[in-house]
Amino acid sequence: MVKIPKLKRWQKIILLIVVALVLFMIVRRKPDGAKLEVAVVGRSTLSESVTASGKTDVRTGEAVYAQVSSTIKEIKVKSGTPVTQGDTIMLLDNASLVAASTGAYTSYLTANTNLINNEYEKEALEADVKAKRFIRDQAQEDYNGDDGDDNKQALKTAEANYQNSIADLNSLRAKEAYLTGAVTSTYSSFLSANKNLRNSKVTAPSAGTLALQDIKIGESVTAGDRLFSVINTGSIAFIAEVDETDISKVGVGKKTTVTLDSDTETQISGTVAEVLGATFTTDSGSTAVKVVVSMNEGSFPAITGLNGEAEIEFETKEGALALPVDYLEEDEEGEFVWEVQNCQAKKSYIETGIESYDLIEVTSGLNEGAKVVKGDGIKEGDKTPC
């Protein structure tokens, strides 16, 4: 065994100093240029966007809703079956609708008959008024020639009969306005009842694949209940739930990129087709607005209910000075980057603008072509790649 000589006190002190210096240099030493990541500030097109989750669904015109309250009498086509426009999909029980339509038509016929009879009576009274006015005028002439008691009484009677006939005619004229209103009202009720009867036969609004709701024969439906959808790539849209704080940034025609959870590698381009005019409460309790995104045909599956995320662009700048967003840091004085100057790191405070997915606009503090670095523990004056 080799015996290690015992160190003297002054030798121990020197050894400790050397060890301390080595440790200090290890801790103090920064990554060399090869270990730092470098980026060059350049010009780029930046697009700032609103992110919103949602799911695929059919457009409003391709989803079919019950137009009348009834029960499902017959379902003629199975879900998943190809259909063409106008195909009968289901029949609703129309017994009560037939009765309502028949009753409404009977009421209309009665009202119309009453109006016609009133017109006949009015024509007869108009003739009666003319006749009694003639009698009254003749009695007036007789009285003017002889104002005796007999002529005076005859004139009085003729005048009373004439005025009574006028009153009866005015009454019929007033009744005519009421009866005309009744005809209009009952005919409108008949048209509505007849429309409800026609709506008991539910047809496909377009060609595609049928997707029935969870309904069955004998089940009651209320007007407004969704019955089925006709699915095709032209009818599918992405319904994004945009938070109320962002809705002012969203408008029809805005470019949108949709990514579905079923295929996160594929980005589907589209545009905002409609911003629905009402808010709703999301499952998380926040207030949002539904935005319909029209997606390019053929780039997505014709399936409703697929979850995903939409990036809706609301501001785009071409030729903006930009750098990768992960090079940006921040302290109590503001946002800064480590700029390469004379092969050394220099803390440069900058002002920023819009931010895209991985780039951020530089509005002041850096020039085009400037180099910036990132890495762990960078300090002012550290060596960098030149």
C-alpha positions as CSV (number, residue, x, y, z in Angstrom):
1,M,0.0,0.0,0.0
2,V,1.3,3.4,-0.9
3,K,1.4,5.8,2.0
4,I,0.1,9.3,1.2
5,P,2.3,11.9,2.9
6,K,0.5,14.2,5.3
7,L,0.0,17.8,3.9
8,K,1.3,20.7,5.8
9,R,-1.0,23.5,6.8
10,W,0.1,25.9,4.1
11,Q,-0.2,23.2,1.5
12,K,-3.8,22.6,2.6
13,I,-4.6,26.3,2.3
14,I,-3.2,26.4,-1.3
15,L,-5.1,23.3,-2.3
16,L,-8.4,24.7,-1.0
17,I,-7.8,28.0,-2.9
18,V,-7.1,26.0,-6.1
19,V,-10.3,23.9,-5.7
20,A,-12.4,27.0,-5.0
21,L,-11.0,28.7,-8.1
22,V,-11.8,25.7,-10.2
23,L,-15.3,25.5,-8.9
24,F,-15.8,29.2,-9.4
25,M,-14.8,28.9,-13.0
26,I,-17.1,25.9,-13.6
27,V,-20.0,27.9,-12.2
28,R,-19.1,31.1,-13.8
29,R,-18.3,29.6,-17.2
30,K,-21.2,30.2,-19.8
31,P,-22.1,28.0,-22.7
32,D,-19.8,28.6,-25.6
33,G,-21.1,29.9,-28.9
34,A,-21.9,26.4,-30.1
35,K,-24.3,25.8,-27.2
36,L,-26.3,29.0,-27.7
37,E,-29.2,29.2,-30.1
38,V,-29.0,32.1,-32.5
39,A,-31.7,33.8,-34.5
40,V,-31.6,36.7,-37.0
41,V,-34.2,39.5,-36.8
42,G,-36.0,39.7,-40.2
43,R,-39.1,40.6,-42.1
44,S,-42.1,38.3,-42.1
45,T,-45.9,38.3,-42.5
46,L,-47.5,38.1,-39.1
47,S,-51.1,37.1,-38.3
48,E,-52.6,37.6,-34.9
49,S,-55.6,35.3,-34.2
50,V,-58.3,34.4,-31.8
51,T,-58.3,30.8,-30.6
52,A,-61.6,29.0,-30.0
53,S,-62.6,25.5,-29.4
54,G,-65.6,23.9,-31.0
55,K,-66.9,21.0,-33.1
56,T,-68.1,20.1,-36.6
57,D,-71.8,20.3,-37.3
58,V,-74.1,20.9,-40.3
59,R,-74.9,24.3,-41.6
60,T,-78.3,25.7,-40.5
61,G,-79.9,24.9,-43.8
62,E,-78.9,21.2,-43.7
63,A,-80.2,20.4,-40.3
64,V,-84.0,19.7,-40.2
65,Y,-86.2,20.6,-37.3
66,A,-89.8,19.7,-36.5
67,Q,-92.1,22.5,-37.8
68,V,-95.1,21.2,-35.8
69,S,-95.7,19.4,-32.5
70,S,-96.8,15.8,-33.1
71,T,-95.6,12.2,-32.7
72,I,-93.4,10.3,-35.1
73,K,-95.6,7.9,-37.1
74,E,-93.0,6.4,-39.5
75,I,-89.3,6.6,-40.2
76,K,-88.7,5.7,-43.8
77,V,-84.9,5.9,-44.1
78,K,-82.2,4.5,-41.8
79,S,-79.5,6.6,-40.5
80,G,-76.3,6.4,-42.6
81,T,-78.3,5.9,-45.8
82,P,-77.6,8.1,-48.9
83,V,-80.5,10.4,-49.7
84,T,-81.4,12.8,-52.5
85,Q,-83.1,16.2,-52.2
86,G,-86.8,15.8,-51.6
87,D,-86.7,12.2,-50.3
88,T,-89.3,11.5,-47.6
89,I,-87.4,10.8,-44.4
90,M,-90.2,10.5,-41.9
91,L,-94.0,11.0,-41.4
92,L,-95.5,12.6,-38.3
93,D,-98.9,11.7,-37.0
94,N,-101.3,14.0,-38.9
95,A,-104.7,13.0,-37.5
96,S,-105.1,16.1,-35.4
97,L,-103.5,18.2,-38.1
98,V,-106.1,16.9,-40.7
99,A,-108.9,17.8,-38.2
100,A,-107.4,21.2,-37.6
101,S,-107.0,21.9,-41.3
102,T,-110.6,20.7,-42.0
103,G,-112.0,22.8,-39.2
104,A,-110.0,25.9,-40.3
105,Y,-111.3,25.5,-43.9
106,T,-114.9,25.1,-42.6
107,S,-114.5,28.3,-40.6
108,Y,-113.2,30.1,-43.6
109,L,-116.2,28.9,-45.8
110,T,-118.6,30.0,-43.1
111,A,-117.0,33.4,-42.8
112,N,-117.0,33.8,-46.5
113,T,-120.7,32.8,-46.8
114,N,-121.6,35.4,-44.1
115,L,-119.7,38.1,-46.0
116,I,-121.5,37.2,-49.3
117,N,-124.9,37.2,-47.6
118,N,-124.2,40.5,-46.0
119,E,-123.3,41.9,-49.4
120,Y,-126.7,40.7,-50.8
121,E,-128.5,42.3,-47.9
122,K,-126.5,45.5,-48.3
123,E,-127.5,45.7,-52.0
124,A,-131.1,45.2,-51.1
125,L,-130.9,47.9,-48.5
126,E,-129.2,50.3,-50.8
127,A,-132.2,49.8,-53.2
128,D,-134.6,50.3,-50.3
129,V,-132.9,53.5,-49.2
130,K,-133.3,54.9,-52.8
131,A,-137.0,53.9,-52.8
132,K,-137.8,55.4,-49.4
133,R,-135.9,58.5,-50.3
134,F,-138.1,58.9,-53.4
135,I,-141.2,58.4,-51.2
136,R,-139.9,61.0,-48.7
137,D,-139.2,63.5,-51.5
138,Q,-142.7,63.0,-53.0
139,A,-144.3,63.5,-49.5
140,Q,-142.2,66.7,-49.2
141,E,-143.6,68.0,-52.5
142,D,-147.2,67.1,-51.4
143,Y,-146.7,68.9,-48.1
144,N,-145.2,71.9,-49.9
145,G,-148.4,72.1,-52.0
146,D,-150.8,71.5,-49.0
147,D,-149.5,71.7,-45.5
148,G,-152.6,70.0,-44.1
149,D,-152.4,67.5,-41.2
150,D,-152.7,64.5,-43.5
151,N,-149.7,65.6,-45.7
152,K,-147.8,66.6,-42.6
153,Q,-148.2,63.1,-41.1
154,A,-147.4,61.4,-44.4
155,L,-144.1,63.4,-44.6
156,K,-143.2,62.6,-41.1
157,T,-143.8,58.9,-41.6
158,A,-141.8,58.9,-45.0
159,E,-138.9,60.6,-43.3
160,A,-138.8,58.1,-40.4
161,N,-138.9,55.2,-42.8
162,Y,-136.1,56.7,-44.9
163,Q,-133.9,57.3,-41.8
164,N,-134.5,53.8,-40.5
165,S,-133.5,52.4,-43.9
166,I,-130.2,54.4,-43.8
167,A,-129.5,53.2,-40.3
168,D,-130.0,49.6,-41.4
169,L,-127.6,50.2,-44.3
170,N,-124.9,51.7,-42.2
171,S,-125.2,48.8,-39.8
172,L,-124.6,46.4,-42.7
173,R,-121.7,48.4,-43.9
174,A,-120.1,48.2,-40.4
175,K,-120.8,44.5,-40.3
176,E,-119.1,44.2,-43.7
177,A,-115.8,45.4,-42.2
178,Y,-116.0,42.9,-39.4
179,L,-117.0,40.0,-41.8
180,T,-114.1,40.9,-44.1
181,G,-111.7,40.7,-41.2
182,A,-113.2,37.3,-40.2
183,V,-112.6,36.0,-43.8
184,T,-109.0,37.2,-43.7
185,S,-108.4,35.7,-40.3
186,T,-110.0,32.3,-41.0
187,Y,-108.2,32.0,-44.3
188,S,-104.9,32.7,-42.6
189,S,-105.7,30.1,-40.0
190,F,-106.5,27.6,-42.8
191,L,-103.2,28.3,-44.6
192,S,-101.3,27.8,-41.3
193,A,-103.2,24.6,-40.6
194,N,-102.6,23.3,-44.1
195,K,-98.9,24.2,-43.9
196,N,-98.7,22.2,-40.6
197,L,-100.4,19.3,-42.3
198,R,-97.8,19.4,-45.2
199,N,-95.0,19.6,-42.6
200,S,-96.1,16.3,-41.2
201,K,-94.2,14.9,-44.2
202,V,-90.5,15.6,-43.5
203,T,-88.1,15.5,-46.5
204,A,-84.4,15.9,-47.1
205,P,-83.3,19.4,-48.0
206,S,-80.3,18.3,-50.1
207,A,-78.4,15.2,-51.2
208,G,-76.0,13.5,-48.8
209,T,-75.9,10.9,-46.0
210,L,-78.7,10.8,-43.5
211,A,-77.9,11.3,-39.8
212,L,-81.0,10.8,-37.6
213,Q,-81.2,12.2,-34.1
214,D,-81.8,9.7,-31.3
215,I,-85.5,9.4,-32.0
216,K,-87.9,6.5,-32.6
217,I,-91.4,5.8,-33.8
218,G,-94.1,6.9,-31.4
219,E,-91.9,9.5,-29.7
220,S,-93.4,13.0,-29.2
221,V,-91.6,15.9,-30.8
222,T,-92.1,19.7,-30.3
223,A,-91.9,22.3,-33.0
224,G,-88.2,23.3,-33.0
225,D,-86.8,19.9,-32.1
226,R,-84.0,18.7,-34.3
227,L,-85.0,15.6,-36.3
228,F,-82.1,14.8,-38.6
229,S,-79.2,16.2,-40.7
230,V,-78.1,15.6,-44.2
231,I,-74.3,15.3,-44.2
232,N,-71.9,16.1,-47.0
233,T,-68.7,18.0,-47.2
234,G,-70.6,21.0,-48.5
235,S,-72.9,21.1,-45.5
236,I,-70.3,20.5,-42.7
237,A,-69.0,23.5,-40.9
238,F,-66.9,24.1,-37.8
239,I,-68.9,25.8,-35.0
240,A,-66.4,27.7,-32.9
241,E,-67.2,29.0,-29.4
242,V,-65.6,32.4,-29.3
243,D,-65.3,34.1,-25.8
244,E,-67.3,37.3,-25.5
245,T,-64.1,39.3,-24.8
246,D,-62.8,38.3,-28.3
247,I,-65.9,38.5,-30.4
248,S,-65.3,42.1,-31.5
249,K,-62.2,40.9,-33.3
250,V,-64.1,38.3,-35.4
251,G,-66.0,39.1,-38.6
252,V,-67.5,37.4,-41.6
253,G,-64.8,36.6,-44.2
254,K,-61.9,36.3,-41.7
255,K,-59.3,33.6,-42.6
256,T,-59.4,30.6,-40.3
257,T,-57.4,27.5,-39.7
258,V,-59.1,24.5,-38.1
259,T,-57.3,21.6,-36.4
260,L,-59.5,18.6,-35.5
261,D,-58.6,16.4,-32.5
262,S,-59.0,13.3,-34.8
263,D,-56.1,14.5,-37.0
264,T,-53.9,17.1,-35.3
265,E,-51.4,16.9,-38.1
266,T,-53.8,18.4,-40.7
267,Q,-54.6,22.1,-40.8
268,I,-57.9,22.8,-42.5
269,S,-58.3,26.3,-44.1
270,G,-61.6,28.1,-44.1
271,T,-63.3,31.4,-43.5
272,V,-65.8,32.8,-41.0
273,A,-69.2,32.4,-42.7
274,E,-71.5,33.7,-39.9
275,V,-71.4,35.1,-36.4
276,L,-74.6,34.1,-34.6
277,G,-76.4,37.0,-33.0
278,A,-76.8,35.6,-29.5
279,T,-74.6,34.6,-26.5
280,F,-74.7,31.3,-24.6
281,T,-73.1,29.9,-21.5
282,T,-70.4,27.3,-22.1
283,D,-69.9,24.1,-20.0
284,S,-67.2,26.0,-18.1
285,G,-69.6,28.8,-17.2
286,S,-68.2,31.5,-19.5
287,T,-70.1,33.6,-22.0
288,A,-69.4,32.9,-25.6
289,V,-70.8,33.4,-29.2
290,K,-71.1,30.7,-31.8
291,V,-69.2,31.4,-35.0
292,V,-69.8,29.3,-38.1
293,V,-66.5,28.5,-40.0
294,S,-66.9,27.4,-43.6
295,M,-64.2,24.8,-44.4
296,N,-62.8,24.0,-47.8
297,E,-64.5,20.9,-49.3
298,G,-62.7,17.6,-49.4
299,S,-60.2,18.5,-46.7
300,F,-62.1,17.0,-43.7
301,P,-64.4,14.0,-43.0
302,A,-68.2,14.5,-43.4
303,I,-68.8,13.7,-39.7
304,T,-70.6,15.9,-37.2
305,G,-69.5,16.2,-33.5
306,L,-65.7,16.1,-34.1
307,N,-63.9,18.3,-31.6
308,G,-61.2,20.7,-32.6
309,E,-59.8,24.2,-32.4
310,A,-60.0,27.2,-34.7
311,E,-57.5,30.0,-35.2
312,I,-59.3,33.0,-36.5
313,E,-57.0,35.7,-37.9
314,F,-58.1,39.2,-37.1
315,E,-54.9,41.2,-37.9
316,T,-52.2,40.6,-40.5
317,K,-49.1,42.6,-41.2
318,E,-46.8,42.0,-44.2
319,G,-43.1,42.8,-44.0
320,A,-43.2,43.2,-40.2
321,L,-39.8,43.1,-38.4
322,A,-40.0,40.0,-36.2
323,L,-38.1,37.5,-34.1
324,P,-39.0,34.1,-32.6
325,V,-41.1,34.6,-29.6
326,D,-39.1,32.2,-27.5
327,Y,-36.1,34.6,-27.6
328,L,-38.1,37.2,-25.8
329,E,-37.5,37.7,-22.0
330,E,-38.9,40.1,-19.5
331,D,-37.9,41.7,-16.2
332,E,-39.1,44.5,-14.1
333,E,-38.0,47.1,-16.7
334,G,-39.8,45.5,-19.6
335,E,-39.3,43.0,-22.5
336,F,-35.7,42.4,-23.7
337,V,-33.6,40.1,-25.8
338,W,-29.9,39.1,-25.7
339,E,-28.5,40.9,-28.7
340,V,-25.1,39.9,-30.2
341,Q,-22.8,42.9,-30.2
342,N,-19.0,42.4,-30.8
343,C,-19.4,38.7,-30.2
344,Q,-20.9,39.4,-26.7
345,A,-24.4,39.2,-25.2
346,K,-26.0,42.6,-24.6
347,K,-29.4,43.1,-23.0
348,S,-31.5,45.1,-25.4
349,Y,-34.9,46.3,-24.3
350,I,-37.5,46.3,-27.1
351,E,-41.1,47.1,-27.8
352,T,-43.3,44.5,-29.5
353,G,-46.5,44.4,-31.5
354,I,-48.7,41.6,-32.8
355,E,-47.8,38.0,-32.1
356,S,-48.4,35.0,-34.4
357,Y,-47.9,31.4,-33.6
358,D,-44.1,31.5,-33.1
359,L,-43.1,35.0,-34.1
360,I,-43.5,38.4,-32.5
361,E,-43.3,41.8,-34.1
362,V,-40.5,44.2,-33.0
363,T,-41.7,47.8,-33.2
364,S,-38.5,49.4,-31.7
365,G,-35.2,48.5,-30.2
366,L,-33.7,46.2,-32.9
367,N,-32.7,46.6,-36.5
368,E,-33.3,44.2,-39.4
369,G,-30.4,41.7,-39.5
370,A,-29.6,41.9,-35.8
371,K,-28.6,38.6,-34.2
372,V,-30.1,37.5,-30.9
373,V,-29.3,34.5,-28.7
374,K,-31.0,32.4,-26.1
375,G,-29.7,29.9,-23.6
376,D,-29.6,29.2,-19.8
377,G,-28.1,31.7,-17.5
378,I,-26.9,34.3,-20.1
379,K,-25.4,37.4,-18.5
380,E,-24.3,40.8,-19.9
381,G,-20.9,40.4,-21.7
382,D,-21.0,36.6,-22.2
383,K,-19.3,35.4,-25.3
384,T,-21.6,34.5,-28.2
385,P,-21.2,33.4,-31.8
386,C,-20.2,36.3,-33.9
